[in-house]
Amino acid sequence: MHPNPAFRQADAPRNIAFARAQGFGLLAVATGDAPLISHIPFLLSEDGTRAEFHLVRSNPIARLMSDPLPARLAVQGPHSYVSPDWYGVEDQVPTWNYVAVHLVGQVRLQPQERMRDLLDRQSAGFESRLAPKPEWRAEKMTPEVLERMMRQIVPCEMRVDEIAGTWKLGQNKPEDVRLRAADPLEAAGQGQEVATLARLMRTPPA
């Protein structure tokens, strides 16, 4: 996470809400070689203390989780390149604005009999965002096919001990300079969710 305290002002509820809304992140664990990383959808409890997800049984991370395993779940949000020309003042340099929240804790496998409940809750959470589309439910699948697929994945849980967020939105610059950069970023930004990023630049966390 960026060390500048100007970018670390978001409180815990805002970081938790952001991570819950994104629902997708990079799970990283350390090994003797390069870190292992998996891209995973997840469910985060309302208080931010527990993240639930599943992995393919053959995933190298799953194979390491016979005992609790230290891990970091990095949740990326809107981000974009920022041209120094957009500030309208001299002696600026290119940078990248972004929002990211990291969850740190211990991950462990859960009993396999919890897999169906987790699958149902995960799909229900994401399907609810597609309303008014009728909700997809596992009951639509042939039972034998569903059972075969569930045997290929394992339920997992992270006990979250630390949550840290970086909201790098130009707060280290005068307000008029930051606001001046928001419009061209929204119009021509390079990254993802640039309109959301521009909106956040206009009203960054206090």
Stockholm file with secondary structure:
# STOCKHOLM 1.0

chainA/1-206         MHPNPAFRQADAPRNIAFARAQGFGLLAVATGDAPLISHIPFLLSEDGTRAEFHLVRSNPIARLMSDPLPARLAVQGPHSYVSPDWYGVEDQVPTWNYVAVHLVGQVRLQPQERMRDLLDRQSAGFESRLAPKPEWRAEKMTPEVLERMMRQIVPCEMRVDEIAGTWKLGQNKPEDVRLRAADPLEAAGQGQEVATLARLMRTPPA
#=GR chainA/1-206 SS CCCCGGGCCCCHHHHHHHHHHHCEEEEEECCSSSCEEEEEECEECTTSSEEEEEEETTCHHHHTTTSCEEEEEEEEEEEEEECGGGGCSSSCCCEEEEEEEEEEEEEEECCGGGHHHHHHHHHHHHHGGGTTSCCCCGGGSCHHHHHHHHTTEEEEEEEEEEEEEEEESSTTSCHHHHHHHHHHHHHHCCEECHHHHHHHHHSCCC
#=GC SS_cons         CCCCGGGCCCCHHHHHHHHHHHCEEEEEECCSSSCEEEEEECEECTTSSEEEEEEETTCHHHHTTTSCEEEEEEEEEEEEEECGGGGCSSSCCCEEEEEEEEEEEEEEECCGGGHHHHHHHHHHHHHGGGTTSCCCCGGGSCHHHHHHHHTTEEEEEEEEEEEEEEEESSTTSCHHHHHHHHHHHHHHCCEECHHHHHHHHHSCCC
//
